[in-house]
């Protein structure tokens, strides 16, 4: 079992929470994890990306070479598109379609067209589903849920990771994030079934 995942977004969107949930869940089960993250010029509003590698065997490098990621999980569509060259031919691109408020943002329809040109792409309005779950800030967990069916990591490991990282903030927040995760997963499964 091995997952090579690139997380892409903008500071403040919860990329590092996704990475922590994946890593904590995997570590709790005795899997090997390597993670690298890069923050933009400012933590909020700057580009953030993380490479996370999870395996049941030894991992030698923290960085994922181009063409070797089996998933790109984006919380911002333009940032997800930036990392498309890292995705392997059978990999999945799962991204939120709601753009971050950036001046001179590219035409959203053209951006969606480019994202959809990849065979295994799932575009999701994560903010809308997160709001339905109880808080728009849980959009990152919606996107993680939408990507979960396409990872080799078992869903219960991811759920355990979510519980671990949000547990200190109380049961209400744990449940809200789990609801957001499940809404994303249900969306992806329905989308793939069409």
C-alpha atoms as an extended CHARMM CRD file, in Angstrom:
* protein
*
       194  EXT
         1         1  UNK       CA              0.0000000000        0.0000000000        0.0000000000  PROA      1               0.0000000000
         2         2  UNK       CA              1.3280000000        3.4270000000       -0.9210000000  PROA      2               0.0000000000
         3         3  UNK       CA             -0.1960000000        6.8580000000       -1.3710000000  PROA      3               0.0000000000
         4         4  UNK       CA              1.7040000000        9.8230000000       -2.8110000000  PROA      4               0.0000000000
         5         5  UNK       CA             -0.5010000000       12.8570000000       -2.2570000000  PROA      5               0.0000000000
         6         6  UNK       CA              0.0400000000       16.5140000000       -3.0500000000  PROA      6               0.0000000000
         7         7  UNK       CA             -2.0970000000       18.9880000000       -1.1310000000  PROA      7               0.0000000000
         8         8  UNK       CA             -2.4820000000       22.4290000000       -2.6920000000  PROA      8               0.0000000000
         9         9  UNK       CA             -4.1540000000       25.6190000000       -1.5630000000  PROA      9               0.0000000000
        10        10  UNK       CA             -3.7280000000       29.0190000000       -0.0070000000  PROA      10              0.0000000000
        11        11  UNK       CA             -2.7350000000       29.8170000000        3.5610000000  PROA      11              0.0000000000
        12        12  UNK       CA             -5.7070000000       29.6590000000        5.9260000000  PROA      12              0.0000000000
        13        13  UNK       CA             -7.6660000000       27.0810000000        3.9150000000  PROA      13              0.0000000000
        14        14  UNK       CA             -6.7160000000       24.0970000000        6.0440000000  PROA      14              0.0000000000
        15        15  UNK       CA             -4.1040000000       22.3070000000        3.9100000000  PROA      15              0.0000000000
        16        16  UNK       CA             -2.0260000000       21.5630000000        6.9850000000  PROA      16              0.0000000000
        17        17  UNK       CA             -5.0870000000       20.1630000000        8.7950000000  PROA      17              0.0000000000
        18        18  UNK       CA             -5.6230000000       17.7430000000        5.9120000000  PROA      18              0.0000000000
        19        19  UNK       CA             -1.9560000000       16.7190000000        6.0880000000  PROA      19              0.0000000000
        20        20  UNK       CA             -2.1540000000       16.2840000000        9.8700000000  PROA      20              0.0000000000
        21        21  UNK       CA             -5.3170000000       14.1480000000        9.6370000000  PROA      21              0.0000000000
        22        22  UNK       CA             -3.7590000000       11.8630000000        7.0220000000  PROA      22              0.0000000000
        23        23  UNK       CA             -0.4360000000       11.6110000000        8.8560000000  PROA      23              0.0000000000
        24        24  UNK       CA             -1.8980000000       11.0780000000       12.3420000000  PROA      24              0.0000000000
        25        25  UNK       CA             -4.3110000000        8.4110000000       11.1590000000  PROA      25              0.0000000000
        26        26  UNK       CA             -1.5380000000        6.5700000000        9.3220000000  PROA      26              0.0000000000
        27        27  UNK       CA              0.9290000000        6.8410000000       12.2040000000  PROA      27              0.0000000000
        28        28  UNK       CA             -1.7080000000        5.5840000000       14.6580000000  PROA      28              0.0000000000
        29        29  UNK       CA             -1.9030000000        2.4240000000       12.5140000000  PROA      29              0.0000000000
        30        30  UNK       CA              1.8560000000        1.9210000000       12.3160000000  PROA      30              0.0000000000
        31        31  UNK       CA              2.2450000000        3.0320000000        8.6980000000  PROA      31              0.0000000000
        32        32  UNK       CA              5.2820000000        4.9390000000        7.4390000000  PROA      32              0.0000000000
        33        33  UNK       CA              4.7260000000        8.6430000000        6.7430000000  PROA      33              0.0000000000
        34        34  UNK       CA              6.8690000000       11.3670000000        5.2240000000  PROA      34              0.0000000000
        35        35  UNK       CA              5.5170000000       14.8780000000        4.9100000000  PROA      35              0.0000000000
        36        36  UNK       CA              6.8810000000       18.1390000000        3.5590000000  PROA      36              0.0000000000
        37        37  UNK       CA              5.1580000000       21.4930000000        3.4320000000  PROA      37              0.0000000000
        38        38  UNK       CA              5.8770000000       24.8460000000        1.8540000000  PROA      38              0.0000000000
        39        39  UNK       CA              4.2090000000       28.0490000000        2.9970000000  PROA      39              0.0000000000
        40        40  UNK       CA              3.8140000000       31.0910000000        0.7610000000  PROA      40              0.0000000000
        41        41  UNK       CA              5.2080000000       34.5000000000        1.6160000000  PROA      41              0.0000000000
        42        42  UNK       CA              2.5010000000       34.9280000000        4.2120000000  PROA      42              0.0000000000
        43        43  UNK       CA              0.7250000000       32.1990000000        6.0680000000  PROA      43              0.0000000000
        44        44  UNK       CA             -2.6930000000       33.5830000000        5.2280000000  PROA      44              0.0000000000
        45        45  UNK       CA             -3.1390000000       34.2740000000        1.5330000000  PROA      45              0.0000000000
        46        46  UNK       CA              0.1450000000       32.7860000000        0.2930000000  PROA      46              0.0000000000
        47        47  UNK       CA              0.4000000000       29.5200000000       -1.6120000000  PROA      47              0.0000000000
        48        48  UNK       CA              0.6910000000       26.4170000000        0.5640000000  PROA      48              0.0000000000
        49        49  UNK       CA              1.5000000000       22.9440000000       -0.6620000000  PROA      49              0.0000000000
        50        50  UNK       CA              2.3580000000       19.7270000000        1.0600000000  PROA      50              0.0000000000
        51        51  UNK       CA              3.7380000000       16.4210000000       -0.1510000000  PROA      51              0.0000000000
        52        52  UNK       CA              2.5800000000       13.5050000000        1.9550000000  PROA      52              0.0000000000
        53        53  UNK       CA              3.6980000000        9.9580000000        1.3760000000  PROA      53              0.0000000000
        54        54  UNK       CA              2.1180000000        7.0570000000        3.2500000000  PROA      54              0.0000000000
        55        55  UNK       CA              3.1970000000        3.4300000000        2.8830000000  PROA      55              0.0000000000
        56        56  UNK       CA              3.2940000000        0.0870000000        4.6010000000  PROA      56              0.0000000000
        57        57  UNK       CA              6.9630000000       -0.1710000000        3.5600000000  PROA      57              0.0000000000
        58        58  UNK       CA              9.9300000000        2.1580000000        4.0020000000  PROA      58              0.0000000000
        59        59  UNK       CA              9.7930000000        5.5780000000        2.3110000000  PROA      59              0.0000000000
        60        60  UNK       CA             13.1150000000        7.0260000000        1.1770000000  PROA      60              0.0000000000
        61        61  UNK       CA             12.2090000000       10.5260000000        0.0080000000  PROA      61              0.0000000000
        62        62  UNK       CA              9.7620000000       13.0680000000        1.3360000000  PROA      62              0.0000000000
        63        63  UNK       CA              9.2300000000       14.7880000000       -2.0350000000  PROA      63              0.0000000000
        64        64  UNK       CA              7.0530000000       13.2860000000       -4.7440000000  PROA      64              0.0000000000
        65        65  UNK       CA              8.6650000000       13.3670000000       -8.2110000000  PROA      65              0.0000000000
        66        66  UNK       CA              6.7170000000       14.6740000000      -11.1970000000  PROA      66              0.0000000000
        67        67  UNK       CA              4.3580000000       12.0580000000      -12.5750000000  PROA      67              0.0000000000
        68        68  UNK       CA              4.3420000000       10.0070000000       -9.3570000000  PROA      68              0.0000000000
        69        69  UNK       CA              1.4400000000       11.4270000000       -7.2920000000  PROA      69              0.0000000000
        70        70  UNK       CA             -1.6560000000        9.2650000000       -7.1830000000  PROA      70              0.0000000000
        71        71  UNK       CA             -3.7260000000       12.1880000000       -5.8790000000  PROA      71              0.0000000000
        72        72  UNK       CA             -3.7550000000       15.9530000000       -5.9030000000  PROA      72              0.0000000000
        73        73  UNK       CA             -6.1080000000       17.3540000000       -3.3010000000  PROA      73              0.0000000000
        74        74  UNK       CA             -6.7780000000       21.0420000000       -3.8670000000  PROA      74              0.0000000000
        75        75  UNK       CA             -8.6540000000       23.4700000000       -1.6870000000  PROA      75              0.0000000000
        76        76  UNK       CA             -8.1320000000       26.2140000000       -4.3120000000  PROA      76              0.0000000000
        77        77  UNK       CA             -8.5840000000       25.4390000000       -8.0390000000  PROA      77              0.0000000000
        78        78  UNK       CA             -5.7250000000       27.4890000000       -9.5040000000  PROA      78              0.0000000000
        79        79  UNK       CA             -3.3060000000       26.0330000000       -6.9410000000  PROA      79              0.0000000000
        80        80  UNK       CA             -4.5150000000       22.5010000000       -7.7540000000  PROA      80              0.0000000000
        81        81  UNK       CA             -3.8930000000       23.1260000000      -11.4520000000  PROA      81              0.0000000000
        82        82  UNK       CA             -0.3190000000       24.2400000000      -10.6930000000  PROA      82              0.0000000000
        83        83  UNK       CA              0.5630000000       20.7190000000       -9.4800000000  PROA      83              0.0000000000
        84        84  UNK       CA             -1.0590000000       18.7360000000      -12.3150000000  PROA      84              0.0000000000
        85        85  UNK       CA              2.3720000000       17.7250000000      -13.7590000000  PROA      85              0.0000000000
        86        86  UNK       CA              3.0030000000       15.7230000000      -10.5570000000  PROA      86              0.0000000000
        87        87  UNK       CA             -0.0210000000       13.4770000000      -11.1100000000  PROA      87              0.0000000000
        88        88  UNK       CA              0.4710000000       10.0220000000      -12.6030000000  PROA      88              0.0000000000
        89        89  UNK       CA             -1.6930000000        8.8330000000      -15.5070000000  PROA      89              0.0000000000
        90        90  UNK       CA             -4.1310000000        6.9600000000      -13.2510000000  PROA      90              0.0000000000
        91        91  UNK       CA             -4.1460000000        9.5220000000      -10.4370000000  PROA      91              0.0000000000
        92        92  UNK       CA             -7.0340000000       11.6510000000       -9.2380000000  PROA      92              0.0000000000
        93        93  UNK       CA             -7.3400000000       15.4200000000       -9.1360000000  PROA      93              0.0000000000
        94        94  UNK       CA             -9.8980000000       16.4130000000       -6.5040000000  PROA      94              0.0000000000
        95        95  UNK       CA            -10.3640000000       20.1240000000       -5.9260000000  PROA      95              0.0000000000
        96        96  UNK       CA            -12.6640000000       22.7440000000       -4.5370000000  PROA      96              0.0000000000
        97        97  UNK       CA            -13.9860000000       24.9800000000       -7.3390000000  PROA      97              0.0000000000
        98        98  UNK       CA            -14.3850000000       28.1050000000       -5.2250000000  PROA      98              0.0000000000
        99        99  UNK       CA            -11.4760000000       30.4740000000       -5.9290000000  PROA      99              0.0000000000
       100       100  UNK       CA             -9.6070000000       32.3240000000       -3.2090000000  PROA      100             0.0000000000
       101       101  UNK       CA            -10.0290000000       36.0920000000       -3.3950000000  PROA      101             0.0000000000
       102       102  UNK       CA             -6.9280000000       36.9030000000       -5.4580000000  PROA      102             0.0000000000
       103       103  UNK       CA             -6.6630000000       40.0380000000       -7.6490000000  PROA      103             0.0000000000
       104       104  UNK       CA             -6.6890000000       39.3900000000      -11.4160000000  PROA      104             0.0000000000
       105       105  UNK       CA             -7.8960000000       35.8270000000      -10.9690000000  PROA      105             0.0000000000
       106       106  UNK       CA             -8.1010000000       33.8730000000      -14.2560000000  PROA      106             0.0000000000
       107       107  UNK       CA            -11.4510000000       33.2500000000      -15.8990000000  PROA      107             0.0000000000
       108       108  UNK       CA            -13.1330000000       30.6120000000      -13.7360000000  PROA      108             0.0000000000
       109       109  UNK       CA            -14.8930000000       28.8710000000      -16.6390000000  PROA      109             0.0000000000
       110       110  UNK       CA            -11.5700000000       28.4200000000      -18.4850000000  PROA      110             0.0000000000
       111       111  UNK       CA             -9.9470000000       27.1880000000      -15.2870000000  PROA      111             0.0000000000
       112       112  UNK       CA            -12.7240000000       24.6130000000      -14.7530000000  PROA      112             0.0000000000
       113       113  UNK       CA            -12.4000000000       23.5120000000      -18.3790000000  PROA      113             0.0000000000
       114       114  UNK       CA             -8.6680000000       22.9570000000      -17.8970000000  PROA      114             0.0000000000
       115       115  UNK       CA             -9.2380000000       21.0310000000      -14.6510000000  PROA      115             0.0000000000
       116       116  UNK       CA            -11.9370000000       18.8940000000      -16.2710000000  PROA      116             0.0000000000
       117       117  UNK       CA             -9.6700000000       18.0610000000      -19.2190000000  PROA      117             0.0000000000
       118       118  UNK       CA             -7.9440000000       15.5120000000      -16.9940000000  PROA      118             0.0000000000
       119       119  UNK       CA             -9.7170000000       12.1250000000      -17.0310000000  PROA      119             0.0000000000
       120       120  UNK       CA             -9.8810000000       11.5730000000      -13.2810000000  PROA      120             0.0000000000
       121       121  UNK       CA            -10.9440000000       14.9890000000      -12.0400000000  PROA      121             0.0000000000
       122       122  UNK       CA            -13.5720000000       15.7570000000       -9.4540000000  PROA      122             0.0000000000
       123       123  UNK       CA            -14.5450000000       19.3950000000       -8.9530000000  PROA      123             0.0000000000
       124       124  UNK       CA            -16.5880000000       20.1150000000       -5.8630000000  PROA      124             0.0000000000
       125       125  UNK       CA            -18.1780000000       23.2000000000       -4.3230000000  PROA      125             0.0000000000
       126       126  UNK       CA            -16.6920000000       22.3800000000       -0.9440000000  PROA      126             0.0000000000
       127       127  UNK       CA            -17.7570000000       25.6170000000        0.7330000000  PROA      127             0.0000000000
       128       128  UNK       CA            -21.4130000000       24.9460000000       -0.0410000000  PROA      128             0.0000000000
       129       129  UNK       CA            -21.2640000000       21.4280000000        1.4190000000  PROA      129             0.0000000000
       130       130  UNK       CA            -19.2320000000       22.5760000000        4.4350000000  PROA      130             0.0000000000
       131       131  UNK       CA            -21.8110000000       25.2620000000        5.1820000000  PROA      131             0.0000000000
       132       132  UNK       CA            -24.4960000000       22.5770000000        5.0330000000  PROA      132             0.0000000000
       133       133  UNK       CA            -22.4120000000       20.5190000000        7.5110000000  PROA      133             0.0000000000
       134       134  UNK       CA            -22.3400000000       23.4830000000        9.8810000000  PROA      134             0.0000000000
       135       135  UNK       CA            -19.3210000000       25.6740000000        9.0650000000  PROA      135             0.0000000000
       136       136  UNK       CA            -17.8780000000       26.8310000000        5.7460000000  PROA      136             0.0000000000
       137       137  UNK       CA            -14.3750000000       26.5650000000        7.2350000000  PROA      137             0.0000000000
       138       138  UNK       CA            -14.7170000000       22.7610000000        7.0590000000  PROA      138             0.0000000000
       139       139  UNK       CA            -14.3700000000       22.9240000000        3.2460000000  PROA      139             0.0000000000
       140       140  UNK       CA            -10.9660000000       21.2750000000        3.5900000000  PROA      140             0.0000000000
       141       141  UNK       CA            -12.5720000000       18.1910000000        5.1610000000  PROA      141             0.0000000000
       142       142  UNK       CA            -15.1670000000       18.1060000000        2.3600000000  PROA      142             0.0000000000
       143       143  UNK       CA            -12.3550000000       17.9700000000       -0.2020000000  PROA      143             0.0000000000
       144       144  UNK       CA            -10.5220000000       15.3010000000        1.8320000000  PROA      144             0.0000000000
       145       145  UNK       CA            -13.7340000000       13.2700000000        1.9340000000  PROA      145             0.0000000000
       146       146  UNK       CA            -14.1590000000       13.6330000000       -1.8360000000  PROA      146             0.0000000000
       147       147  UNK       CA            -10.6060000000       12.3350000000       -2.3620000000  PROA      147             0.0000000000
       148       148  UNK       CA            -10.8820000000        9.4670000000        0.1470000000  PROA      148             0.0000000000
       149       149  UNK       CA            -12.4570000000        6.8600000000       -2.1990000000  PROA      149             0.0000000000
       150       150  UNK       CA             -9.4680000000        7.2070000000       -4.5420000000  PROA      150             0.0000000000
       151       151  UNK       CA             -6.7280000000        6.7140000000       -1.9530000000  PROA      151             0.0000000000
       152       152  UNK       CA             -5.3900000000        3.3220000000       -0.9610000000  PROA      152             0.0000000000
       153       153  UNK       CA             -5.5020000000        4.4690000000        2.6750000000  PROA      153             0.0000000000
       154       154  UNK       CA             -8.5390000000        2.9690000000        4.4160000000  PROA      154             0.0000000000
       155       155  UNK       CA            -11.3100000000        5.4220000000        5.2310000000  PROA      155             0.0000000000
       156       156  UNK       CA            -11.3150000000        4.4360000000        8.9100000000  PROA      156             0.0000000000
       157       157  UNK       CA             -7.6520000000        5.4970000000        9.1500000000  PROA      157             0.0000000000
       158       158  UNK       CA             -8.5310000000        8.9590000000        7.7980000000  PROA      158             0.0000000000
       159       159  UNK       CA            -11.4970000000        9.2250000000       10.1720000000  PROA      159             0.0000000000
       160       160  UNK       CA             -9.2420000000        8.2880000000       13.0910000000  PROA      160             0.0000000000
       161       161  UNK       CA             -6.8310000000       11.0420000000       12.0050000000  PROA      161             0.0000000000
       162       162  UNK       CA             -9.6450000000       13.6220000000       11.8680000000  PROA      162             0.0000000000
       163       163  UNK       CA            -10.7500000000       12.6270000000       15.3610000000  PROA      163             0.0000000000
       164       164  UNK       CA             -7.1750000000       12.8500000000       16.6340000000  PROA      164             0.0000000000
       165       165  UNK       CA             -6.4580000000       16.3550000000       15.3360000000  PROA      165             0.0000000000
       166       166  UNK       CA             -9.8040000000       17.8970000000       16.3080000000  PROA      166             0.0000000000
       167       167  UNK       CA            -10.3770000000       16.0520000000       19.5920000000  PROA      167             0.0000000000
       168       168  UNK       CA             -8.8520000000       18.8240000000       21.7370000000  PROA      168             0.0000000000
       169       169  UNK       CA            -11.3970000000       21.2830000000       20.2880000000  PROA      169             0.0000000000
       170       170  UNK       CA            -14.3720000000       19.2810000000       21.4750000000  PROA      170             0.0000000000
       171       171  UNK       CA            -16.8560000000       16.7110000000       20.2840000000  PROA      171             0.0000000000
       172       172  UNK       CA            -19.0010000000       19.2290000000       18.3810000000  PROA      172             0.0000000000
       173       173  UNK       CA            -16.0790000000       20.2360000000       16.1590000000  PROA      173             0.0000000000
       174       174  UNK       CA            -15.0290000000       16.6100000000       15.6440000000  PROA      174             0.0000000000
       175       175  UNK       CA            -18.5580000000       15.7220000000       14.5020000000  PROA      175             0.0000000000
       176       176  UNK       CA            -18.8260000000       18.7870000000       12.2560000000  PROA      176             0.0000000000
       177       177  UNK       CA            -15.5860000000       17.8300000000       10.4740000000  PROA      177             0.0000000000
       178       178  UNK       CA            -16.6680000000       14.2000000000       10.1670000000  PROA      178             0.0000000000
       179       179  UNK       CA            -19.9940000000       15.3370000000        8.6820000000  PROA      179             0.0000000000
       180       180  UNK       CA            -18.1060000000       17.5180000000        6.1840000000  PROA      180             0.0000000000
       181       181  UNK       CA            -15.8040000000       14.5930000000        5.3250000000  PROA      181             0.0000000000
       182       182  UNK       CA            -18.7880000000       12.2890000000        4.7250000000  PROA      182             0.0000000000
       183       183  UNK       CA            -20.5650000000       14.8580000000        2.5380000000  PROA      183             0.0000000000
       184       184  UNK       CA            -17.4710000000       15.1140000000        0.3450000000  PROA      184             0.0000000000
       185       185  UNK       CA            -17.1240000000       11.3360000000        0.1380000000  PROA      185             0.0000000000
       186       186  UNK       CA            -20.8180000000       10.9290000000       -0.7900000000  PROA      186             0.0000000000
       187       187  UNK       CA            -20.4650000000       13.6050000000       -3.4900000000  PROA      187             0.0000000000
       188       188  UNK       CA            -17.4510000000       11.8440000000       -5.0390000000  PROA      188             0.0000000000
       189       189  UNK       CA            -19.1010000000        8.4230000000       -4.9930000000  PROA      189             0.0000000000
       190       190  UNK       CA            -22.2460000000        9.8180000000       -6.6190000000  PROA      190             0.0000000000
       191       191  UNK       CA            -20.1500000000       11.7280000000       -9.1560000000  PROA      191             0.0000000000
       192       192  UNK       CA            -18.1570000000        8.6160000000      -10.0790000000  PROA      192             0.0000000000
       193       193  UNK       CA            -21.3560000000        6.5900000000      -10.3820000000  PROA      193             0.0000000000
       194       194  UNK       CA            -22.6870000000        8.8350000000      -13.1600000000  PROA      194             0.0000000000
